Amino acid sequence: MKLALIGLPGSGKSSVAKHLAQHYRWAQVDTDQVFESRVGMPIRDFFSAHGEAAFRDLETEVLADCLQRPGPLVLATGGGIVLRPENRQLLRKQSLVFFLKQRPEELARRLKTDTKRPLLQGGDALAKLRDLAGVRDPLYRQSAHYTVEAQRPTVAAVVQWICMQLELAGHAPVAPTLEP
């Protein structure tokens, strides 16, 4: 089984993926980290040097490679991964997809000092996040099997909600028991 997390930049995908993977004792992969490892530079530098089209091309390759990994996996994705139809199809067919929905206002507050996300640099981050949400929310919904209102008070609460949804839908993996 593979679980994939999608959502706007800063919606908690990496943090939630890390905690879900720990809960189930599964592998955890972040497409942005795999991307940076593959190109040997931060995404913002690659973006500046090669542009968004080249970034999206390689992002699609990274996603396909991550979804081919053997065994159970929790996958955190980049915020724009849903922009390409082939990525949406890959995600839906090869994983259970959770859309971590956050309000742009909350994300702008959280990301006000962020310097890593190239699409949020310079200018009004809130306006940019609203624009991104306007374009991407329908694509997230089209890609997702489940939508999580990720404004919950903690990462642990979001993880608990996802685990409950998996259990209710009959997809729940058995969490390992800790030895006494």
MIZA-514842 format. One record per residue: residue number from 1; residue in one letter; x, z, y of N, C-alpha, C, O in turn. Coordinates in pm, 1 decimal. Layout:
BEGIN
<NUM; 'A'; <X; Z; Y>; <X; Z; Y>; <X; Z; Y>; <X; Z; Y>> ...
***
This chain:
BEGIN
<1; 'M'; <84.5; 0.0; -118.2>; <0.0; 0.0; 0.0>; <88.1; 0.0; 123.3>; <192.3; 65.4; 128.3>> <2; 'K'; <43.5; -74.9; 222.2>; <112.4; -78.5; 349.8>; <10.7; -46.6; 459.7>; <-100.4; -99.5; 460.8>> <3; 'L'; <50.9; 40.4; 551.2>; <-29.4; 73.8; 668.4>; <43.4; 19.1; 789.6>; <164.4; 37.3; 802.3>> <4; 'A'; <-28.4; -47.8; 879.0>; <31.2; -100.4; 1001.5>; <-41.6; -42.0; 1120.6>; <-164.1; -29.6; 1119.8>> <5; 'L'; <34.3; -5.9; 1223.4>; <-20.5; 50.8; 1345.6>; <0.2; -48.6; 1458.7>; <111.1; -97.6; 1480.2>> <6; 'I'; <-108.4; -78.4; 1531.5>; <-102.5; -169.5; 1643.9>; <-162.4; -100.4; 1765.9>; <-238.2; -4.4; 1752.8>> <7; 'G'; <-127.8; -149.7; 1884.1>; <-182.3; -94.7; 2006.9>; <-92.3; -125.9; 2124.1>; <17.5; -179.1; 2107.7>> <8; 'L'; <-139.6; -92.6; 2242.0>; <-64.0; -116.7; 2364.5>; <69.0; -42.4; 2363.3>; <85.2; 54.5; 2289.0>> <9; 'P'; <164.1; -86.9; 2444.8>; <290.2; -14.1; 2457.0>; <264.1; 131.6; 2495.5>; <187.2; 160.5; 2587.1>> <10; 'G'; <329.9; 222.2; 2423.5>; <316.6; 364.2; 2453.9>; <198.8; 432.9; 2390.1>; <174.1; 550.1; 2418.5>> <11; 'S'; <124.2; 363.8; 2304.0>; <3.8; 423.0; 2244.3>; <33.7; 520.9; 2131.4>; <-58.1; 583.6; 2078.6>> <12; 'G'; <159.0; 534.8; 2093.8>; <196.2; 633.2; 1992.5>; <224.2; 575.2; 1855.5>; <233.4; 649.8; 1758.1>> <13; 'K'; <237.7; 445.5; 1845.6>; <255.2; 381.5; 1715.0>; <377.5; 434.9; 1640.4>; <368.2; 468.1; 1522.2>> <14; 'S'; <490.8; 443.3; 1708.0>; <614.1; 489.2; 1641.9>; <604.0; 635.3; 1599.3>; <644.5; 670.6; 1488.5>> <15; 'S'; <551.2; 718.8; 1685.1>; <538.6; 861.8; 1652.3>; <441.0; 884.4; 1537.4>; <469.1; 960.9; 1445.1>> <16; 'V'; <326.4; 817.2; 1543.8>; <226.6; 832.6; 1438.2>; <281.5; 778.5; 1306.5>; <261.8; 839.8; 1201.6>> <17; 'A'; <350.0; 664.4; 1310.9>; <407.8; 606.4; 1188.5>; <507.1; 702.1; 1124.7>; <507.3; 720.1; 1002.9>> <18; 'K'; <589.9; 762.4; 1205.4>; <689.5; 856.6; 1153.6>; <621.2; 973.0; 1081.5>; <662.5; 1011.6; 972.2>> <19; 'H'; <517.0; 1028.4; 1142.8>; <448.4; 1143.3; 1082.8>; <366.3; 1104.1; 959.4>; <360.5; 1179.8; 862.5>> <20; 'L'; <303.2; 986.7; 962.6>; <230.0; 939.7; 844.2>; <325.6; 918.9; 727.1>; <296.6; 958.4; 614.1>> <21; 'A'; <438.8; 857.0; 754.9>; <537.9; 832.9; 649.4>; <589.1; 964.7; 591.4>; <607.4; 976.5; 470.3>> <22; 'Q'; <611.9; 1062.3; 676.7>; <654.8; 1193.9; 627.8>; <545.6; 1257.2; 542.8>; <574.4; 1316.1; 438.6>> <23; 'H'; <421.3; 1245.7; 586.1>; <309.5; 1305.0; 513.4>; <299.6; 1248.9; 371.4>; <284.3; 1323.8; 274.9>> <24; 'Y'; <308.6; 1116.5; 360.2>; <294.0; 1052.8; 229.2>; <426.7; 1033.2; 155.9>; <429.3; 989.6; 40.8>> <25; 'R'; <536.0; 1065.6; 223.7>; <671.1; 1042.6; 169.0>; <692.5; 894.8; 137.3>; <739.7; 857.9; 29.8>> <26; 'W'; <656.4; 813.1; 233.6>; <672.4; 668.2; 225.6>; <782.8; 624.6; 319.8>; <828.4; 701.1; 404.7>> <27; 'A'; <824.7; 501.1; 303.3>; <917.3; 441.3; 398.8>; <843.9; 416.7; 530.3>; <722.9; 394.4; 532.5>> <28; 'Q'; <918.3; 421.3; 637.9>; <862.7; 392.9; 770.0>; <953.4; 291.4; 837.1>; <1075.7; 306.1; 836.8>> <29; 'V'; <892.8; 188.1; 894.7>; <967.9; 83.5; 962.5>; <902.2; 56.5; 1097.3>; <779.6; 56.6; 1109.1>> <30; 'D'; <984.1; 33.8; 1197.3>; <937.9; -1.1; 1331.1>; <988.1; -142.6; 1359.6>; <1108.8; -166.7; 1359.7>> <31; 'T'; <896.3; -235.9; 1383.7>; <938.2; -375.4; 1403.3>; <1032.0; -390.1; 1522.8>; <1122.0; -474.1; 1520.4>> <32; 'D'; <1012.4; -310.3; 1626.3>; <1102.4; -318.7; 1742.3>; <1244.6; -276.8; 1704.4>; <1341.0; -338.7; 1749.4>> <33; 'Q'; <1258.7; -172.8; 1622.6>; <1392.1; -129.6; 1579.8>; <1458.1; -233.3; 1489.6>; <1577.9; -259.1; 1501.2>> <34; 'V'; <1379.5; -292.8; 1399.4>; <1433.6; -397.8; 1312.9>; <1478.2; -516.0; 1398.2>; <1584.6; -573.4; 1375.0>> <35; 'F'; <1396.9; -551.9; 1496.7>; <1430.6; -661.6; 1587.4>; <1565.0; -634.2; 1655.9>; <1654.5; -718.7; 1654.0>> <36; 'E'; <1578.0; -517.0; 1715.6>; <1700.3; -482.3; 1788.4>; <1821.3; -481.0; 1696.9>; <1929.7; -523.9; 1736.4>> <37; 'S'; <1803.9; -432.5; 1576.1>; <1913.1; -431.7; 1479.0>; <1954.5; -574.8; 1443.6>; <2073.1; -605.3; 1431.2>> <38; 'R'; <1855.4; -660.7; 1427.9>; <1882.1; -799.9; 1389.9>; <1956.2; -875.8; 1499.4>; <2047.7; -952.8; 1469.9>> <39; 'V'; <1918.0; -855.2; 1625.1>; <1979.8; -931.2; 1734.8>; <2098.2; -858.3; 1798.2>; <2173.8; -917.8; 1875.0>> <40; 'G'; <2114.5; -730.6; 1766.5>; <2228.4; -655.3; 1817.4>; <2219.9; -620.4; 1964.8>; <2322.5; -602.5; 2030.5>> <41; 'M'; <2098.0; -610.6; 2017.4>; <2080.9; -572.5; 2158.0>; <1939.6; -519.0; 2178.2>; <1850.3; -545.5; 2097.8>> <42; 'P'; <1920.1; -443.7; 2285.9>; <1784.9; -396.0; 2316.0>; <1689.5; -512.2; 2342.9>; <1731.3; -618.8; 2388.3>> <43; 'I'; <1561.6; -490.7; 2314.5>; <1460.3; -593.7; 2335.2>; <1460.3; -640.7; 2480.3>; <1451.7; -760.9; 2505.4>> <44; 'R'; <1469.7; -549.5; 2575.5>; <1464.9; -590.3; 2716.8>; <1578.2; -686.8; 2750.1>; <1559.3; -778.3; 2830.3>> <45; 'D'; <1697.4; -667.9; 2689.1>; <1809.8; -758.4; 2714.1>; <1785.2; -894.9; 2648.6>; <1813.8; -999.0; 2707.9>> <46; 'F'; <1731.9; -893.4; 2525.9>; <1700.2; -1019.1; 2458.1>; <1594.6; -1095.6; 2537.2>; <1604.5; -1216.7; 2556.4>> <47; 'F'; <1493.9; -1022.5; 2582.4>; <1385.0; -1079.9; 2661.8>; <1441.3; -1148.2; 2786.3>; <1404.4; -1261.2; 2818.1>> <48; 'S'; <1531.2; -1078.5; 2856.8>; <1591.2; -1133.3; 2979.2>; <1675.4; -1256.9; 2950.6>; <1671.7; -1354.2; 3025.9>> <49; 'A'; <1751.1; -1252.7; 2842.1>; <1843.1; -1361.9; 2810.7>; <1774.0; -1483.6; 2749.4>; <1814.3; -1596.9; 2775.4>> <50; 'H'; <1670.6; -1461.3; 2668.6>; <1613.4; -1570.7; 2589.9>; <1466.2; -1599.5; 2618.3>; <1415.0; -1703.7; 2577.4>> <51; 'G'; <1398.0; -1509.5; 2687.1>; <1258.0; -1532.0; 2722.7>; <1160.5; -1481.8; 2617.4>; <1198.0; -1447.4; 2505.3>> <52; 'E'; <1033.7; -1478.9; 2657.9>; <930.0; -1424.1; 2570.6>; <903.9; -1511.2; 2448.5>; <879.1; -1458.3; 2340.1>> <53; 'A'; <909.0; -1643.2; 2463.1>; <880.0; -1731.1; 2348.0>; <980.2; -1707.4; 2234.1>; <941.2; -1697.2; 2117.8>> <54; 'A'; <1108.0; -1698.8; 2268.0>; <1210.0; -1673.1; 2165.3>; <1189.5; -1534.7; 2102.9>; <1206.1; -1516.5; 1982.3>> <55; 'F'; <1153.4; -1438.4; 2187.0>; <1125.4; -1304.3; 2136.3>; <1010.1; -1308.3; 2036.4>; <1020.2; -1251.2; 1927.8>> <56; 'R'; <900.3; -1375.7; 2072.5>; <782.8; -1380.8; 1984.2>; <813.5; -1454.3; 1853.5>; <762.0; -1416.4; 1748.3>> <57; 'D'; <897.6; -1559.8; 1858.8>; <936.5; -1631.2; 1736.5>; <1006.2; -1536.9; 1639.3>; <970.9; -1530.1; 1521.6>> <58; 'L'; <1105.1; -1464.6; 1689.6>; <1180.6; -1374.0; 1602.6>; <1095.2; -1254.4; 1560.4>; <1111.0; -1203.4; 1449.5>> <59; 'E'; <1005.5; -1209.7; 1647.3>; <915.9; -1099.4; 1613.1>; <829.3; -1135.6; 1492.3>; <804.8; -1051.2; 1406.1>> <60; 'T'; <783.2; -1259.7; 1485.7>; <703.4; -1305.8; 1371.6>; <785.1; -1301.5; 1243.4>; <734.9; -1259.9; 1139.0>> <61; 'E'; <910.7; -1344.1; 1250.5>; <998.9; -1337.4; 1133.2>; <1019.6; -1192.2; 1088.3>; <1015.3; -1162.1; 969.0>> <62; 'V'; <1041.8; -1104.2; 1183.9>; <1062.1; -962.9; 1152.4>; <938.1; -904.6; 1085.3>; <949.7; -832.2; 986.4>> <63; 'L'; <820.6; -935.0; 1137.6>; <697.1; -883.6; 1079.0>; <682.9; -930.6; 934.4>; <655.2; -850.1; 845.5>> <64; 'A'; <701.7; -1059.5; 910.7>; <689.0; -1113.0; 774.9>; <788.5; -1045.6; 680.6>; <753.6; -1011.0; 567.8>> <65; 'D'; <910.8; -1027.1; 726.1>; <1012.1; -960.9; 642.9>; <974.4; -816.2; 613.0>; <989.4; -770.2; 499.9>> <66; 'C'; <926.1; -745.2; 713.0>; <887.4; -604.2; 693.1>; <773.0; -592.4; 592.9>; <773.4; -503.4; 507.8>> <67; 'L'; <675.6; -681.7; 602.9>; <560.4; -674.8; 512.3>; <596.3; -715.5; 369.4>; <519.9; -688.0; 276.9>> <68; 'Q'; <710.0; -779.9; 350.1>; <755.0; -817.3; 215.8>; <835.1; -707.8; 147.1>; <867.2; -719.8; 28.9>> <69; 'R'; <867.4; -603.0; 218.1>; <944.7; -493.7; 157.2>; <865.2; -433.3; 42.1>; <743.7; -415.8; 51.7>> <70; 'P'; <934.5; -402.0; -65.7>; <863.5; -342.4; -179.4>; <823.9; -197.1; -151.6>; <887.5; -127.2; -72.8>> <71; 'G'; <718.0; -154.7; -218.0>; <676.3; -15.3; -211.6>; <588.6; 15.2; -92.7>; <570.1; -67.7; -3.5>> <72; 'P'; <534.1; 137.4; -93.0>; <446.5; 179.9; 17.1>; <525.2; 190.8; 147.2>; <643.7; 224.3; 147.8>> <73; 'L'; <457.0; 162.0; 256.2>; <524.0; 151.2; 385.0>; <426.7; 182.7; 497.7>; <309.2; 146.6; 491.5>> <74; 'V'; <476.7; 250.4; 600.8>; <404.0; 267.2; 726.0>; <480.9; 187.1; 830.2>; <600.1; 209.5; 851.5>> <75; 'L'; <412.3; 94.1; 894.5>; <475.6; 0.0; 986.5>; <424.7; 20.7; 1128.9>; <305.1; 9.1; 1155.4>> <76; 'A'; <516.2; 51.1; 1219.2>; <484.9; 55.2; 1361.8>; <522.5; -80.9; 1418.7>; <631.5; -131.5; 1392.0>> <77; 'T'; <433.2; -140.3; 1496.6>; <458.4; -273.8; 1548.7>; <476.5; -272.3; 1699.9>; <438.8; -176.4; 1767.3>> <78; 'G'; <534.0; -378.8; 1751.5>; <542.3; -396.4; 1895.5>; <403.8; -422.0; 1952.6>; <316.5; -474.1; 1883.1>> <79; 'G'; <383.3; -386.2; 2076.8>; <251.7; -395.2; 2138.4>; <192.7; -535.1; 2144.5>; <70.6; -550.9; 2144.0>> <80; 'G'; <278.4; -637.6; 2150.2>; <228.8; -774.0; 2161.7>; <226.9; -851.8; 2031.9>; <206.2; -973.1; 2032.5>> <81; 'I'; <248.1; -784.0; 1921.5>; <256.8; -853.8; 1793.3>; <129.9; -930.6; 1759.4>; <134.9; -1027.6; 1683.7>> <82; 'V'; <16.5; -888.9; 1814.3>; <-111.4; -954.2; 1783.4>; <-134.8; -1082.3; 1862.7>; <-236.0; -1149.1; 1842.0>> <83; 'L'; <-44.5; -1117.6; 1952.1>; <-64.9; -1235.4; 2035.3>; <-62.3; -1364.6; 1954.5>; <-124.2; -1463.5; 1993.6>> <84; 'R'; <6.9; -1364.2; 1844.9>; <13.5; -1484.3; 1761.1>; <-85.1; -1475.2; 1646.5>; <-89.5; -1374.1; 1576.3>> <85; 'P'; <-165.2; -1580.5; 1626.4>; <-264.0; -1578.5; 1516.9>; <-201.1; -1553.0; 1380.1>; <-259.7; -1482.8; 1297.7>> <86; 'E'; <-82.5; -1608.9; 1354.8>; <-18.8; -1587.1; 1224.0>; <17.3; -1440.6; 1202.0>; <15.2; -1392.6; 1088.6>> <87; 'N'; <50.1; -1369.8; 1308.9>; <79.6; -1227.2; 1295.5>; <-47.0; -1148.3; 1262.9>; <-45.2; -1057.9; 1179.3>> <88; 'R'; <-156.7; -1183.4; 1329.9>; <-283.3; -1115.1; 1301.9>; <-324.2; -1137.1; 1156.6>; <-370.4; -1044.3; 1090.2>> <89; 'Q'; <-307.6; -1258.8; 1107.5>; <-341.8; -1288.6; 967.9>; <-251.7; -1213.0; 870.9>; <-299.3; -1155.8; 772.8>> <90; 'L'; <-121.7; -1212.8; 898.5>; <-28.4; -1138.4; 812.5>; <-66.5; -991.1; 805.6>; <-73.5; -932.6; 697.5>> <91; 'L'; <-90.8; -932.5; 921.7>; <-124.7; -790.4; 926.8>; <-250.9; -761.0; 846.1>; <-251.9; -670.0; 763.2>> <92; 'R'; <-357.0; -837.7; 870.1>; <-484.8; -811.1; 801.7>; <-477.0; -832.0; 651.6>; <-537.4; -756.8; 575.1>> <93; 'K'; <-403.4; -933.1; 609.0>; <-397.4; -965.6; 466.2>; <-301.7; -876.7; 388.8>; <-323.5; -851.1; 270.4>> <94; 'Q'; <-196.2; -829.5; 453.4>; <-91.9; -759.8; 379.2>; <-82.7; -610.7; 408.6>; <8.1; -543.5; 359.8>> <95; 'S'; <-175.7; -558.4; 487.8>; <-172.3; -414.7; 518.0>; <-310.1; -368.3; 561.5>; <-398.5; -448.8; 590.6>> <96; 'L'; <-326.4; -237.1; 565.2>; <-443.3; -176.2; 630.7>; <-399.3; -148.7; 774.0>; <-299.8; -80.0; 797.1>> <97; 'V'; <-473.4; -202.4; 869.2>; <-430.9; -200.1; 1008.7>; <-514.1; -99.3; 1087.9>; <-637.0; -98.7; 1082.5>> <98; 'F'; <-442.8; -14.7; 1161.1>; <-504.6; 85.8; 1248.0>; <-468.4; 53.2; 1392.9>; <-350.7; 46.9; 1428.4>> <99; 'F'; <-569.9; 32.9; 1475.3>; <-553.1; 9.4; 1618.3>; <-557.8; 144.8; 1687.6>; <-661.5; 211.0; 1688.2>> <100; 'L'; <-446.0; 185.9; 1745.8>; <-439.4; 310.5; 1821.3>; <-479.9; 279.2; 1965.2>; <-398.4; 234.5; 2046.0>> <101; 'K'; <-605.5; 303.4; 1995.0>; <-661.1; 268.7; 2125.7>; <-634.6; 380.2; 2225.9>; <-664.7; 497.1; 2201.6>> <102; 'Q'; <-578.1; 341.0; 2338.3>; <-550.9; 433.2; 2448.6>; <-598.9; 369.8; 2578.3>; <-597.4; 247.5; 2592.1>> <103; 'R'; <-640.7; 450.9; 2671.7>; <-679.4; 401.8; 2804.0>; <-553.4; 365.4; 2884.1>; <-454.8; 439.0; 2880.0>> <104; 'P'; <-555.6; 252.7; 2956.7>; <-439.8; 215.3; 3038.3>; <-396.5; 325.7; 3135.7>; <-277.4; 342.1; 3162.1>> <105; 'E'; <-492.8; 400.6; 3188.7>; <-460.1; 507.6; 3284.0>; <-372.6; 615.0; 3218.1>; <-277.5; 664.3; 3278.7>> <106; 'E'; <-405.4; 650.0; 3094.6>; <-326.8; 749.9; 3021.7>; <-187.7; 695.0; 2989.8>; <-88.0; 766.1; 3001.4>> <107; 'L'; <-182.0; 569.1; 2949.8>; <-53.4; 507.7; 2917.3>; <35.9; 496.7; 3040.8>; <156.2; 521.6; 3032.6>> <108; 'A'; <-21.6; 460.2; 3153.8>; <57.0; 449.6; 3277.3>; <117.1; 584.5; 3314.3>; <232.4; 592.6; 3356.5>> <109; 'R'; <38.4; 689.8; 3298.2>; <89.7; 824.6; 3326.2>; <204.6; 857.7; 3232.6>; <307.6; 909.4; 3275.9>> <110; 'R'; <187.2; 828.2; 3104.7>; <287.6; 859.8; 3003.5>; <414.9; 776.7; 3020.2>; <524.7; 825.1; 2992.6>> <111; 'L'; <400.5; 652.0; 3065.4>; <513.9; 559.2; 3069.6>; <575.1; 543.1; 3208.6>; <652.8; 450.2; 3230.9>> <112; 'K'; <541.9; 631.0; 3301.6>; <584.9; 610.1; 3439.7>; <737.3; 604.3; 3457.3>; <784.8; 545.8; 3554.7>> <113; 'T'; <814.2; 662.9; 3366.4>; <960.3; 656.8; 3378.2>; <1024.2; 566.5; 3272.2>; <1146.5; 564.4; 3258.6>> <114; 'D'; <943.6; 492.9; 3198.5>; <994.6; 406.5; 3091.8>; <1076.4; 290.4; 3149.0>; <1037.3; 228.6; 3248.0>> <115; 'T'; <1189.4; 261.9; 3085.9>; <1271.1; 147.5; 3127.3>; <1294.8; 50.0; 3011.5>; <1365.9; -49.0; 3028.5>> <116; 'K'; <1236.8; 76.3; 2894.9>; <1262.8; -6.0; 2776.4>; <1166.0; -122.0; 2759.6>; <1203.1; -223.5; 2700.8>> <117; 'R'; <1045.3; -110.9; 2808.3>; <942.7; -211.9; 2780.5>; <945.1; -320.0; 2887.9>; <905.5; -294.9; 3001.8>> <118; 'P'; <991.7; -441.4; 2852.4>; <1013.1; -544.6; 2954.8>; <887.5; -587.7; 3029.6>; <895.9; -622.0; 3147.5>> <119; 'L'; <772.7; -587.0; 2965.4>; <651.6; -633.2; 3033.4>; <596.8; -531.7; 3133.0>; <506.6; -563.1; 3210.7>> <120; 'L'; <651.4; -409.5; 3131.0>; <601.9; -306.6; 3223.6>; <698.0; -279.5; 3338.3>; <673.4; -190.5; 3419.7>> <121; 'Q'; <806.8; -354.8; 3345.9>; <907.5; -328.3; 3448.5>; <869.0; -393.7; 3581.2>; <815.8; -504.7; 3584.9>> <122; 'G'; <897.0; -322.9; 3688.2>; <873.6; -376.3; 3822.1>; <725.8; -383.4; 3856.3>; <646.5; -440.3; 3781.4>> <123; 'G'; <690.3; -327.0; 3966.6>; <551.5; -337.2; 4011.3>; <463.0; -226.1; 3959.1>; <509.7; -119.2; 3919.6>> <124; 'D'; <336.2; -254.1; 3960.2>; <232.2; -157.2; 3927.4>; <207.4; -153.9; 3776.3>; <140.6; -242.1; 3722.3>> <125; 'A'; <261.2; -52.1; 3708.3>; <248.1; -42.1; 3562.1>; <101.0; -31.5; 3519.8>; <61.8; -89.2; 3418.4>> <126; 'L'; <20.1; 41.3; 3596.3>; <-121.1; 55.4; 3561.0>; <-191.1; -80.7; 3563.7>; <-266.7; -113.5; 3472.3>> <127; 'A'; <-166.3; -158.7; 3667.1>; <-227.8; -292.1; 3675.3>; <-181.5; -378.7; 3558.3>; <-261.1; -452.4; 3500.0>> <128; 'K'; <-53.4; -370.1; 3524.1>; <-1.3; -447.7; 3411.4>; <-65.5; -403.8; 3280.6>; <-101.7; -487.3; 3197.8>> <129; 'L'; <-79.6; -272.7; 3261.9>; <-142.3; -221.9; 3138.9>; <-289.2; -262.0; 3131.2>; <-339.2; -293.3; 3023.1>> <130; 'R'; <-357.8; -261.1; 3243.2>; <-497.9; -307.0; 3244.1>; <-506.3; -454.9; 3206.6>; <-594.7; -496.1; 3131.5>> <131; 'D'; <-413.1; -533.8; 3260.1>; <-409.8; -676.4; 3225.6>; <-380.0; -695.6; 3076.3>; <-445.2; -775.4; 3008.9>> <132; 'L'; <-280.8; -621.5; 3025.6>; <-247.1; -630.8; 2883.2>; <-367.0; -591.5; 2797.4>; <-397.8; -658.4; 2698.8>> <133; 'A'; <-434.6; -482.9; 2835.0>; <-552.3; -438.0; 2759.6>; <-661.0; -544.4; 2761.0>; <-725.2; -568.0; 2658.6>> <134; 'G'; <-682.4; -608.3; 2873.9>; <-784.4; -711.3; 2884.1>; <-758.7; -827.0; 2788.4>; <-851.8; -880.3; 2728.0>> <135; 'V'; <-633.3; -865.3; 2774.9>; <-597.2; -975.4; 2685.8>; <-589.5; -929.5; 2540.6>; <-638.0; -998.2; 2450.7>> <136; 'R'; <-528.6; -813.7; 2517.9>; <-494.0; -773.3; 2381.6>; <-602.5; -695.0; 2307.7>; <-610.6; -704.6; 2185.3>> <137; 'D'; <-684.9; -619.1; 2376.6>; <-784.4; -538.2; 2305.8>; <-869.5; -621.1; 2209.0>; <-890.1; -577.8; 2095.6>> <138; 'P'; <-919.6; -738.3; 2249.0>; <-996.7; -817.0; 2151.3>; <-911.9; -858.7; 2030.1>; <-962.7; -867.6; 1918.4>> <139; 'L'; <-783.6; -883.9; 2053.3>; <-694.5; -923.0; 1943.3>; <-663.7; -804.3; 1852.0>; <-654.7; -819.2; 1730.2>> <140; 'Y'; <-647.6; -686.0; 1912.5>; <-628.2; -565.2; 1831.6>; <-750.8; -541.8; 1743.8>; <-738.2; -513.5; 1624.7>> <141; 'R'; <-868.6; -553.7; 1803.0>; <-993.5; -531.3; 1728.1>; <-1010.1; -634.7; 1616.5>; <-1056.5; -601.8; 1507.3>> <142; 'Q'; <-972.4; -759.1; 1644.3>; <-979.9; -864.7; 1543.2>; <-883.9; -836.4; 1427.6>; <-914.4; -868.5; 1312.7>> <143; 'S'; <-770.1; -777.5; 1456.8>; <-666.8; -751.3; 1356.0>; <-692.0; -624.4; 1275.8>; <-652.2; -615.0; 1159.7>> <144; 'A'; <-757.5; -527.7; 1336.7>; <-766.3; -392.9; 1279.8>; <-876.2; -379.0; 1175.7>; <-983.5; -438.4; 1186.5>> <145; 'H'; <-846.1; -299.7; 1075.8>; <-947.5; -253.4; 981.8>; <-1014.4; -127.3; 1037.8>; <-1131.3; -100.3; 1010.1>> <146; 'Y'; <-938.3; -50.9; 1116.8>; <-987.0; 75.3; 1175.2>; <-938.7; 85.8; 1318.9>; <-828.4; 42.3; 1352.0>> <147; 'T'; <-1022.8; 144.2; 1404.3>; <-983.3; 173.6; 1541.6>; <-980.0; 325.0; 1557.4>; <-1075.6; 394.9; 1523.6>> <148; 'V'; <-868.2; 373.8; 1609.5>; <-847.8; 516.9; 1629.7>; <-845.0; 542.9; 1779.1>; <-761.3; 487.6; 1850.4>> <149; 'E'; <-934.6; 625.8; 1826.4>; <-928.4; 669.4; 1965.6>; <-810.5; 764.7; 1975.2>; <-822.8; 883.1; 1943.5>> <150; 'A'; <-696.4; 713.1; 2018.7>; <-569.9; 787.0; 2010.7>; <-548.8; 884.2; 2125.8>; <-438.5; 936.3; 2142.0>> <151; 'Q'; <-652.2; 910.4; 2206.8>; <-640.7; 1010.8; 2311.5>; <-645.3; 1152.0; 2253.5>; <-641.0; 1249.9; 2328.0>> <152; 'R'; <-653.8; 1162.6; 2123.6>; <-660.7; 1294.3; 2060.3>; <-544.3; 1379.6; 2111.0>; <-442.7; 1325.8; 2155.1>> <153; 'P'; <-558.6; 1510.7; 2105.1>; <-462.7; 1597.6; 2173.7>; <-319.1; 1591.4; 2120.9>; <-225.1; 1617.8; 2196.0>> <154; 'T'; <-300.8; 1557.5; 1994.2>; <-165.6; 1557.2; 1939.1>; <-148.2; 1442.2; 1840.8>; <-245.2; 1384.8; 1791.4>> <155; 'V'; <-23.0; 1410.4; 1814.0>; <8.8; 1311.0; 1710.7>; <-46.3; 1359.4; 1577.3>; <-100.1; 1280.1; 1500.0>> <156; 'A'; <-33.7; 1487.4; 1549.9>; <-83.5; 1542.9; 1423.0>; <-233.8; 1519.7; 1407.6>; <-281.0; 1493.1; 1297.1>> <157; 'A'; <-308.8; 1529.6; 1516.5>; <-453.5; 1506.1; 1509.8>; <-483.7; 1359.7; 1478.6>; <-576.9; 1330.6; 1403.5>> <158; 'V'; <-406.8; 1268.5; 1534.7>; <-425.3; 1126.1; 1505.4>; <-392.1; 1099.4; 1358.8>; <-465.4; 1028.4; 1289.9>> <159; 'V'; <-281.7; 1156.4; 1311.6>; <-241.7; 1139.5; 1171.0>; <-350.1; 1194.2; 1079.0>; <-385.3; 1130.1; 980.0>> <160; 'Q'; <-402.8; 1310.8; 1110.4>; <-508.4; 1370.6; 1029.3>; <-631.8; 1280.0; 1025.3>; <-692.6; 1263.5; 919.6>> <161; 'W'; <-669.1; 1221.6; 1138.4>; <-783.9; 1131.8; 1143.5>; <-759.7; 1010.0; 1054.7>; <-848.8; 969.0; 980.4>> <162; 'I'; <-640.3; 952.2; 1061.8>; <-607.8; 835.9; 978.3>; <-614.3; 872.7; 830.8>; <-670.5; 797.7; 751.0>> <163; 'C'; <-558.6; 985.2; 793.8>; <-562.6; 1030.2; 653.4>; <-706.7; 1049.3; 606.5>; <-740.9; 1012.7; 494.1>> <164; 'M'; <-790.7; 1106.2; 692.0>; <-931.3; 1124.9; 655.3>; <-1001.1; 990.3; 638.1>; <-1080.3; 973.4; 545.3>> <165; 'Q'; <-972.8; 894.4; 726.4>; <-1033.5; 761.8; 714.2>; <-991.4; 694.4; 584.1>; <-1073.3; 632.3; 516.4>> <166; 'L'; <-865.0; 706.7; 549.8>; <-816.6; 648.6; 424.6>; <-887.4; 711.6; 305.2>; <-925.9; 642.6; 210.7>> <167; 'E'; <-903.6; 841.0; 310.7>; <-970.7; 911.4; 200.8>; <-1117.6; 870.1; 191.2>; <-1166.9; 840.6; 82.4>> <168; 'L'; <-1187.0; 868.0; 304.5>; <-1328.6; 831.6; 304.4>; <-1352.3; 688.5; 254.5>; <-1453.9; 660.0; 191.1>> <169; 'A'; <-1257.5; 599.4; 283.8>; <-1271.4; 459.1; 243.3>; <-1220.8; 433.3; 101.6>; <-1227.2; 320.6; 52.2>> <170; 'G'; <-1170.8; 537.6; 36.9>; <-1120.1; 520.1; -98.6>; <-982.9; 457.6; -104.8>; <-941.0; 410.4; -210.4>> <171; 'H'; <-911.6; 456.3; 7.8>; <-776.9; 399.7; 12.2>; <-669.8; 508.0; 12.4>; <-550.7; 477.5; 17.7>> <172; 'A'; <-710.6; 631.8; 7.0>; <-615.2; 740.5; 28.4>; <-512.9; 747.3; -81.6>; <-545.7; 765.0; -198.9>> <173; 'P'; <-387.6; 732.7; -41.6>; <-281.2; 757.7; -138.6>; <-275.5; 907.4; -165.3>; <-316.2; 987.5; -81.2>> <174; 'V'; <-227.3; 943.6; -277.0>; <-213.6; 1084.7; -308.2>; <-90.1; 1136.5; -237.8>; <21.4; 1090.5; -262.4>> <175; 'A'; <-111.5; 1232.8; -150.0>; <3.2; 1294.4; -81.5>; <77.8; 1379.7; -181.0>; <16.1; 1450.5; -260.7>> <176; 'P'; <209.3; 1374.4; -178.0>; <285.8; 1453.4; -274.1>; <264.0; 1602.6; -249.7>; <245.1; 1646.3; -136.2>> <177; 'T'; <267.0; 1677.7; -356.0>; <258.0; 1821.9; -341.0>; <397.6; 1877.4; -333.7>; <489.5; 1829.1; -399.9>> <178; 'L'; <412.0; 1978.8; -252.8>; <543.1; 2043.5; -240.2>; <558.2; 2145.6; -350.7>; <465.3; 2219.9; -382.5>> <179; 'E'; <674.7; 2147.8; -407.5>; <701.9; 2244.4; -513.3>; <714.8; 2383.1; -452.3>; <767.7; 2397.3; -342.1>> <180; 'P'; <666.8; 2486.6; -523.0>; <677.1; 2622.3; -467.9>; <819.6; 2672.3; -461.5>; <843.7; 2784.7; -417.3>> 
***
